[in-house]
Amino acid sequence: MIRIAFYLESWGQGGIETFVMNTVRFLDPQRFHFDIFCVHDRYDGYDAEIRALGGTRVTLFKGFRPGLVRRTLSGLTAWSDFLSKGHYDIAHINTMNGVGFAYAYVASNNGVPVRIVHSHNTKFGSGNRLAKTVVHNAGKELFSKYATDNLACSADAGRYLFDEDPCMVLPNAINIDEYRYSPESRSRVRDGLGVSESTLLFGNIGRINNIKNSTYQLRVLETLIKHGVDAKLLFVGSGELVEEIRRQSHDLEMADRLLIQKPTQDVCPYYNALDVFSLPSLYEGMPFSAIEAQASGLPCVYSTNVPKEIDITDTGRFLEISDDVEGWAKAIVRAYGKGRFNDNPRLLEERGYSAEANAELLMQHYEKLMGRA
């Protein structure tokens, strides 16, 4: 039995959490045991499923997020204590910056033989940028040698964290069948949202924040309406910009055109309801939401800050983010005119984006690293 400790700084309903859940759901319980360690969390909806799968999830700061220095220092100490009690064979460290290498150092000090650092992003956010830059670079310079194996969700994410060092790219994968388009689900959800079949519904599923450039979506909506397009904007998620976006929609007299739904594990119906998936992010790793949108057959419009690799089915379009949102509005209308791409699930399967298949690849990789292949 190989014992795995997954590390994440935060636990909510984001991409890294989705990766971990998609992995542990398919781990062979006869070959692997897993536990999950988080520094802070904002969601516990997966905990019952984690327990049913035989694992546990431990959080240091439950329900709140301390400052950078406190959560880094306290997180490293708590991680050390967690590992010392678990006798783990593998530390799978999911990270968005160089701090992940410090967690590999702690794992090494606790005798964990395999220490995987897994890059899930292409840059870090703007808040506390100086401090984040210092911590990121220090982690890389001081502790990168303690990682025994490098993983990344995309080639860009690998270059960001590992520079030119070798790394294995493991694409973010999903349960493809779960996201197949359902006309019945579409009608039911749109009726519930008050969206007619003739209305162009665009938007995305995920955090509502600066990184996702959520306020830009509102400007696109304003532009569409000015051009006489019957359009509405849908967000499914939470984040620091929710109230600001609501306020702006009222100021622009578009409150009836903005739909914000709370986070949910069952996002498939919302992909069915959408006509266009729009992602004007300032940066991304390999966003699960875009893969899920493609599985539902949605035409997608991405910013050029999203890795080109995300257009797995060759059905998306990439645009620059600019002050002139006319281009985005026109691109969304053109995408809307294309309708759904019903061949996408097959293409995703063929191109390696099945969660079950990827979990098996990862299990084989774990066993190879442990010398048990």
RAHUUR-V258786 format. One record per run of one state. SS is the DSSP state (H for helix, E for strand, - for the rest). FROM is the first residue (numbers start at 1). LEN is the number of residues. If there is no record, write none. Layout:
{{SS FROM LEN} {SS FROM LEN}}
This chain:
{{- 1 1} {E 2 10} {- 12 3} {H 15 10} {- 25 7} {E 32 10} {- 42 5} {H 47 6} {- 53 4} {E 57 6} {- 63 5} {H 68 19} {- 87 3} {E 90 6} {- 96 3} {H 99 11} {- 110 4} {E 114 6} {- 120 9} {H 129 18} {- 147 2} {E 149 4} {- 153 2} {H 155 8} {- 163 5} {E 168 2} {- 170 4} {E 174 1} {- 175 1} {H 176 4} {- 180 3} {H 183 11} {- 194 6} {E 200 6} {- 206 8} {H 214 13} {- 227 4} {E 231 6} {- 237 5} {H 242 10} {- 252 3} {H 255 3} {E 258 4} {- 262 6} {H 268 6} {- 274 2} {E 276 4} {- 280 8} {H 288 8} {- 296 3} {E 299 5} {- 304 4} {H 308 3} {- 311 5} {E 316 4} {- 320 6} {H 326 13} {- 339 5} {H 344 7} {- 351 3} {E 354 1} {H 355 15} {- 370 4}}
